[in-house]
Amino acid sequence: MLTRRSLTLAATLLAAAACASAALAHENYFGFDNLTSSNPPAQSCPGFSAGRDCVSGWNYWDYTQIQRNSGSATIGMGFIYNDNHSVIRYVPIPFDAGEYTKIWSDSQIYSNPTHYNKPACLHLGGTYAYLQCRGLIF
Amino acid sequence: MRRMALGIALLFGLLAVVAAAVAVAGDEPGAPPLTVISNAGEPFNLAAVAARERHILEVTGAVNAPRLLARRGGVAFYTANQADGARCYLTGSARGTGPAFGSVACLRPLPNVFPSEQSPVLDASSFTYDVATGESRLTSLAGFAADGVAQVGIVDEAGRLHLTRVVRNVYAASDAAGTVATAVVGLDHRGGEIYRIPLAGS
């Protein structure tokens, strides 16, 4: 009985922990695929040329994230904030394979950000990078 | 006498071979390595970190052995490990008393990832890309660098360098904010370029 109660309690705690860290929204808006100067095509992110992509809709996105697996292209990852739809505020992603995350409120990327935004990723030079671009809300 | 002259000639010959080998290898004896970060930082207590910051660490998996490397130019620099061995490098605002993370880069434990000769700089600078002009403008310069990197900066449209010194394996500056940048570069202690990320829009 005690064991069963302990198991139930443990399961409840695990579920609570999972809920605490699970994203309310998670959109893989590009990839896994090769990000190049022509992929994705123009207007994949409305108003932007080929090689740029962003999530499908404006929202209170918390994180912009890239999982980079291979390739030598220079790429960037960032946000389009609601106060200027023609600018992507980004950080360049190094050539190293790994997972890169940027938080919307980081004062380094924008001193006075609005939370209403769109995560975006962009090709900046070189041939290709095989990756996935994501937006997350917690 | 002839034997002594022969010995001296052999010695000079040997020195010449060693010098040539060093030149071919492209490595200066005594030069700081590009594969090492000497600054081990100081541990900080995860329990004392605010809930929002702890959540960032949990979501990214950067929860093991967190350390504060340095605070510079309003930026705090951290490292931590993921359970699978990936090494994470974090930056955030240094204005408050506790961590306020802004970016997390977790690199897979593979050969040639930072810090390495192929990748001696892990840049975390911020830029704006304007669709109307296709230009990238610097917002703030910040990042991590191996022992062998002396300066990191941007190259502007005219090819001029806007550099800042690497101190204790980190760099941060905002002097060149607003400058159109075509690349991020890293220089070694002799002023030679050893790293470049092109930024020109495609």
Interface residues (C-beta under 8 A of the other chain):
Chain A: A20 S21 A23 S37 G47 F48 S49 A50 G51 Y63 T74 G76 G78 S86 V87 I88 R89 Y90 V91 P92 P94 F95 D96 A97 G98 E99 Y100 T101 K102 I103 S105 D106 S107 Q108 I109 Y110 L122 H123 L124 G125 G126 L136 F138
Chain B: H55 I56 E58 V59 T60 V75 A86 T91 G92 S93 R95 F101 G102 S103 V104 A105 C106 L107 R108 L110 N112 V113 F114 Q118 S119 V121 L122 D123 A124 S125 S126 F127 T128 Y129 D130 V131 A132 S136 T139 S140 A142 V184 I197 P198 L199 A200 G201 S202
